[in-house]
Structure formats: C-alpha cells, structure tokens
Amino acid sequence: MLYRRAAQVFVELADTLVAEFDVIDFLQSLAERAVEIFDVDAAGIVLADPRGTLTLVAASSEEVRLLELFQLQEEEGACFDCYRSGTAVTCADLSADLSRWPMFSATARELGFSAVHAFPLRLRDQVLGAIGLFNAGPGGLSDDTLTVAQALADVATIGILNERTLREHRVITEQLHFALNSRVLLEQAKGMLAERAQIEVGAAFAILRKYARDHNRTLSSVARELIDNRGGMTDLIAAATKPAD
C-alpha cells in the first residue's frame, strides 16, 4: 500500500515538472502528499539560500509552520541538523533525549508533536534543504518508509533543480532566490487577505491557491498583485469575504 500510494504521488508530481512550473505550489503539494503517503500528522520543507540560510517554503499545517520557523530561528532541530549533515535525522520520541534539542523538543511538544524525521533534499554533494515529517505520538518509521521518504525528498530536489538547473549553477541560484522571495510575498499576501476578510491565515492561503489555479496563474504573481493593490482582484476579495453557507 505504501509503494502504491507513493507511485501515484510520484506520477502526479512528475506531471508538474514542466517549464515555468510553480515551485512553491509544487513543494506545498509535496508536503501535503507526504502526510498522506506516510500517515504522519504534518510535514514541512525548508530550503537554503545561496548563503546557506534556511527558509521555510512549505508546511502542511499551521502548527508545523510555527515549529519550523522556531527551529530555523534557534538553529536547533531535526531539519536543521539534516541540512547541515546531508543525512537523514530521526527521533522517535522527543521526550526520551531532551538534551539533543532542548528548545526545539519543548516547543514541538507544546505544538502537539512527539516524533520527527528529516530527510535531505540532496543531489550528489549539494544539499538544498530538508523535508521534515512530524507525528503527534512517539514512534519510529519502518525501513520501507525511510526508503520511500528519501525518494520523495529526491523528487523535491529534482523539481527544484529541473532539467536546465542541472546544467547551470546560475539558474539554480536564481530559482532558489525566486522560491524564497515568492514565499515572502505569499506570507505577506496571506496576512493581508486574512486581516481584510477576518479569516484564518490557513483559509486565506487556500483561497489564494484556488484563485491562482482557477486563473492559470502562479501563486507569486497573485500575491504580488494583491500586495500592490492592483485592480482585477475583485473575485479574490469577494471569495475571501463571502459568508460561509
């Protein structure tokens, strides 16, 4: 069943690997699918900029978004260690070894997580970031799950680099810059829309994403247009402020 679900997701993600694909939407989809494939409670993805500074680019829930941001701020946690070492990092029970990541473990438990497993986004010796899997209850992952999880991380790496970036380092740098800058724009747009419509940030993101897909646009372009307060966003604002049935 694990391999069947993984194969279906790999085919789905492969369909998005076309020229000018939306890297943020691709990584968000990958984080959401990771939760489904591995039967975990949450997943997050972090990427490094050219200076090696990690930034959150995708999260399957608000809780894991907050935890990943805390991890990057404090430079302590599974994804941080995974990126630095270039190898998988797992902890089946965060309460079993409090000295390993004291601040991260305490915050993780406060947010409802007891186990974490991180896998590098790596191509040969180049590590681009990490994907983290989080569980509410303690417990390790099976050998099969560890293998498939690393394969999913490899798919994410290929998606970021794509065919052209494998041939030119300059393009890799530009795509990473674009991904990180797009995420900043998206966070600003989510906050603006949530405040204007008086809705949760997660709901604002769902509306932005649906609008981008319905209009065959990228999330970053919709976010930029909303932030710049340009015309043509009437449908988006109406969708956000429409009373629930």
Secondary structure as UniProt FT lines:
FT   HELIX           2..14
FT   TURN            15..16
FT   TURN            19..20
FT   HELIX           23..38
FT   STRAND          42..48
FT   TURN            50..51
FT   STRAND          54..59
FT   HELIX           62..74
FT   HELIX           78..85
FT   STRAND          89..91
FT   TURN            94..96
FT   TURN            98..100
FT   HELIX           102..110
FT   TURN            111..112
FT   STRAND          115..123
FT   TURN            124..125
FT   STRAND          126..135
FT   HELIX           143..165
FT   TURN            166..167
FT   HELIX           169..197
FT   HELIX           201..214
FT   TURN            215..216
FT   HELIX           219..227
FT   TURN            228..229
FT   HELIX           234..241
//
